Every structure is written in C-alpha cells, then in structure tokens.
Amino acid sequence: ATDIEFKMPFGFKEVEGIHSRTNYDLSQHEKFSGTKMRYFDPDTNESYVPYDVETSIGVDRMFLSVMCHAYKEEKLENGTSRVVLSLPEPLAPIKCAVLPLVNKDGLPEKAQEIVDSLKFHFTTHIEAKDSIGKRYRRQDAIGTPFCVTVDGQTLEDNTVTLRFRDSMEQERVAVDKLREIIEDRVSITSVLKKLNEAIKKF
C-alpha cells in the first residue's frame, strides 16, 4: 500500500490511498460467483487471473489541498500586506474583474461594455465599489487572476490597464486584445495544448 500525502498547515494528511490487491479480489470473485475472471495471453499462451490496483481519492481532500497550497499572506514592499488566493488560472472561479476607475464620466458604461464582450468566453464580472486599491485586494483574496482597469484614457484610445494577480504587474493593452491574452492563460484547451507541446520536447 502507498499513501499520497499533502503537507497541510496542520501537518501531513492523506489525499489518496493506493493498494495493490494482487489477484486476490478477482480470485475471490471468481470463486464465489462462478464467473471466470481469467485473462488469456496470446503471446505466452497462458491463462491467469489479473492483478488489480485499488485506489481511493477524496474530492474534498483534493480541494482542501489546492486551497491550502494557493492561500498566501504576503508582505509587500510598502510595508502593507495582502491575502492572495494564487489558484492556477484555469481553476479560478472568476477569471477577470473589470474595474471602472471612478463611478462616473462614462467609465461604468465602458466597463460594462467590456464585460459584455468577454463574459461568454470566460467568467467576468464588474466591480465599482470602493477605491481601486481595495478592489484589487478583494480580487486577490478570491483568486481572480486578471483585473482590467477602465480609466479616462480608455475613452480616448480604447486601451485598459491589465493587472496580473500573482506578480501585481500592470501593462497597458488594447481592449480588442483582452480576450486573446486572458483566454490563452485560463482556457483548459490552451493549457492542455501547451502541456502537450512541452511533453513533445522531452
């Protein structure tokens, strides 16, 4: 038997149990059911009862492991701190938050327009309450990987500030590039494609 354990904040806990049952289970099933459980190997011309492996993994334990690994309390250079749920981007419940810098001057309407253009491709919502700094912190705490800030410049040149959760880096991007940039990071299809390409290199 082998146990897969994860180091939780309260110590190592079992996430999965793997047990080699050899041919015992199928032999007993064959004995009491009267049904043959044997496999014929055409290469060796032998008939035998196969071995089986019994594995048990709990979704709740796996979920807890992911959450424990993702949860961080970080000290920042300016002396403040933040809570960040650094979930893998495809697993984040909300992929993108669109934040109008102020709740006037046409910015909320522009922010909603951006949400409407993205929401059918990945989970996107709009948040306009409190200062932009507080909104960033809230999105960090719930694991949102991308924040899009809509400001006065957006109305002039149709660009926004794209903020990355883990690094807190920001860059100015065109609104019509948002879907491509974010979808490349949060789409399961895109992630699997990159994984497949990485495997091919080995």
MARVEX-110595 format. One line per 8 residues: their letters; for each residue x, z, y of C-alpha. Coordinates in steps of 0.02 Angstrom, whole numbers, always signed. Example, Ala and Ser with C-alpha at 12.3 -4.5 7.8 and 13.67 -1.06 7.14 Angstrom:
<atoms>
as = +615,+390,-225  +684,+357,-53
</atoms>
This chain:
<atoms>
atdiefkm = +0,+0,+0  +55,-37,+177  -19,+30,+338  -7,-60,+504  +5,+71,+640  -1,+62,+829  +76,+187,+949  -71,+255,+1047
pfgfkeve = -49,+376,+1194  -92,+515,+1070  +28,+457,+932  +39,+325,+796  -129,+282,+718  -175,+163,+577  -251,-2,+632  -251,-92,+465
gihsrtny = -227,-45,+283  -160,-173,+159  -168,-137,-27  -104,-239,-173  -232,-217,-312  -131,-322,-436  -252,-391,-566  -344,-226,-592
dlsqhekf = -502,-263,-492  -533,-435,-567  -492,-371,-742  -621,-233,-724  -749,-354,-654  -718,-471,-799  -733,-327,-923  -899,-259,-861
sgtkmryf = -984,-419,-801  -936,-528,-946  -888,-665,-824  -716,-741,-840  -606,-709,-690  -456,-807,-754  -361,-949,-673  -282,-1091,-771
dpdtnesy = -116,-1152,-701  -96,-1337,-746  +91,-1331,-710  +129,-1194,-836  -22,-1218,-950  -56,-1033,-935  -216,-937,-902  -209,-772,-811
vpydvets = -308,-650,-704  -250,-671,-523  -188,-530,-413  -288,-488,-259  -250,-403,-95  -374,-285,-13  -360,-266,+175  -461,-161,+294
igvdrmfl = -455,-176,+483  -573,-97,+608  -631,-192,+761  -646,-28,+857  -466,+21,+816  -403,-151,+864  -500,-145,+1027  -429,+28,+1067
svmchayk = -252,-35,+1031  -273,-181,+1150  -343,-69,+1287  -206,+62,+1267  -72,-72,+1275  -150,-154,+1428  -182,+4,+1532  -43,+43,+1656
eeklengt = -18,+156,+1805  +114,+79,+1917  +213,+149,+2064  +231,+18,+2200  +375,-9,+2321  +274,+52,+2470  +250,+222,+2388  +72,+194,+2331
srvvlslp = +14,+170,+2153  -111,+61,+2062  -203,+57,+1898  -195,-111,+1812  -277,-169,+1651  -150,-300,+1601  -256,-387,+1470  -199,-555,+1401
eplapikc = -280,-678,+1520  -394,-762,+1391  -463,-589,+1342  -506,-533,+1518  -697,-515,+1538  -688,-586,+1715  -559,-723,+1738  -571,-745,+1926
avlplvnk = -637,-650,+2077  -670,-743,+2239  -649,-632,+2393  -700,-683,+2570  -575,-600,+2687  -716,-546,+2804  -903,-546,+2777  -941,-666,+2920
dglpekaq = -889,-829,+3005  -947,-935,+2858  -821,-860,+2736  -951,-785,+2616  -1038,-953,+2606  -874,-1043,+2570  -830,-911,+2440  -997,-937,+2353
eivdslkf = -967,-1125,+2354  -802,-1096,+2263  -884,-979,+2137  -1017,-1110,+2101  -882,-1240,+2066  -790,-1127,+1943  -921,-1020,+1856  -968,-1148,+1724
hftthiea = -787,-1161,+1667  -740,-976,+1658  -814,-810,+1712  -804,-797,+1900  -885,-680,+2024  -885,-645,+2210  -846,-478,+2292  -861,-446,+2478
kdsigkry = -869,-256,+2496  -725,-152,+2570  -553,-207,+2629  -460,-344,+2539  -332,-217,+2476  -466,-108,+2396  -544,-260,+2316  -377,-312,+2243
rrqdaigt = -357,-138,+2168  -531,-141,+2092  -498,-309,+2012  -329,-249,+1946  -414,-98,+1867  -542,-203,+1773  -413,-331,+1716  -461,-484,+1820
pfcvtvdg = -306,-595,+1809  -338,-700,+1965  -406,-664,+2139  -446,-803,+2262  -449,-752,+2445  -551,-858,+2564  -498,-845,+2747  -508,-940,+2910
qtledntv = -377,-1064,+2856  -486,-1110,+2707  -616,-1182,+2825  -481,-1287,+2910  -384,-1361,+2764  -482,-1312,+2607  -341,-1202,+2538  -351,-1023,+2475
tlrfrdsm = -233,-882,+2428  -218,-863,+2240  -159,-690,+2186  -90,-652,+2013  -138,-482,+1940  +20,-433,+1847  +152,-487,+1973  +42,-469,+2129
eqervavd = +123,-630,+2190  +20,-743,+2301  +26,-929,+2334  -73,-1049,+2439  -164,-1181,+2337  -293,-1315,+2368  -471,-1271,+2317  -484,-1426,+2209
klreiied = -332,-1367,+2107  -403,-1195,+2066  -495,-1243,+1908  -343,-1331,+1835  -223,-1188,+1874  -334,-1049,+1809  -406,-1140,+1659  -230,-1178,+1599
rvsitsvl = -200,-990,+1587  -367,-924,+1525  -432,-1060,+1408  -414,-1019,+1223  -393,-1205,+1189  -250,-1215,+1313  -166,-1059,+1241  -178,-1125,+1063
kklneaik = -106,-1291,+1118  +44,-1204,+1198  +66,-1096,+1042  +64,-1250,+932  +195,-1334,+1042  +305,-1178,+1034  +292,-1171,+844  +345,-1353,+830
kf = +510,-1311,+918  +565,-1196,+777
</atoms>
